């Protein structure tokens, strides 16, 4: 059985029977058959279907948002925004998918040479719980437009979301079998991945799990896209707009209770303005309302699982023991659920847990530095390389610094975020491959050379 637990109460939401081996086989057979037919459809027909998916998501926004909140604890306003973002992404690929997948002509005197983009087949999507609709849709929308099928293995604390996603695509008129959810345990994933009907795999999750999946897929010579962990730096230089930087920092760290791979985690601040920045940050953190995530006024909900709360509590404790200064928060909340106070640590050093490890929870680590070069050096002193932010009023300087940062995306004077129009992914231990944008839609295609000589 797969059990869904409400992290705000610790109580059971529902239980679901695992799919049997026979059911898994039938799902893969249906997906394989459906994809072969789907690939024959014109790309404009495939892309246009995404408008109906967007409409189906919006038509059930209230239901789906509540389901997200009940299963993983996100404040209801953020859950509603997640559904809307998923719908917007479908609309983006409905409009731009055909252009991204158009044949590309290559000038040649001897032939009519083109590059064409054929689908790979059935893609296994191993998805996390923190954005249970968005993470899947951002893969599935471009993958379906490109002619692939999608089989979803979701995190087992959001089984209701997995089934709701399957239903949303079906309600939109997606061909039978093209998008399906697998209710299986993690130990069964390798067997699914090895099935010859699976052509490729995409995974969003931890670096440790990413390494396992990469090794399995690599041994089978199956394409992979991996979006893994992050320890994003948020660099605040002496000439930054401190008030705006601090206000944005609170959102960058504490949205979704800090449970995002692209949450700002390490706040690297020049010494001469650090006191002011910390004071402003703490002011905004103190204003955050923690409570029932179904209450529209709530800004901080529980962590998704008890072990995640224990992890962040331990990282904060070890950092304070090593000399970090606890400014606000730092305690679990008494009562039911997996709540943890929004926390700010100052005078963190690079060797402390809050700086060295990925912190997946509501705790911000402020690291003080003397100059810009030290800030960049420290920002890169991590195994991760997903996102980064630079705050300064000198944009040209920021652009030069951005080139030196080892990250898949650098945002200057802004909140690091994913956007359907822009490629998303990381370097180093944050994974490889790209989602979203033009690059993302081509990840699960066979980029094929088509050479046509003169007829005789």
Buried (B, 14 or more C-beta within 10 A) or exposed (E): EBEBBBBBBEEEBBEBEBBEEEBBBBBBEBBBBBBBEBBEBEBEEBBBBBBBBBBBBBBBBEEBBBBBBBBBBBBBBBBBBBBBBBBBBBBBBBEBBBEBBEEEEEEEEEEEBBEBBBBBBBBBBBBBBBBBBBBBBBBBBBBBBBBBBBBBBBBBBBBBBBBBBBBBBBBBEBBEBBBBBBBBEEEBBBEBBEBEBBBBBBBBBBBEBBEBBBEBBEEBEBBBBBBBBBBBBBBBBBEBBBEEBBBBBBBBBBBBBBBBBBBBBBBBBBEEBBEBBBEBBBBBBEEBEBBBBBBEEBBBBBBBBBEBBBBBBEBBEBBBEBEBEBBBBBEBBEEEBBBBBBBBBBBBBBEBBBBBBBBBBBBBBBBBBEEBEBBBBBBBBBEBBBBBBBBBEBEEBBEEBBEEBBBBBBBBBEBBBBBBEBBBBBEBBBBBBBBBBBBBBBBBBBEEEBEEEEEE
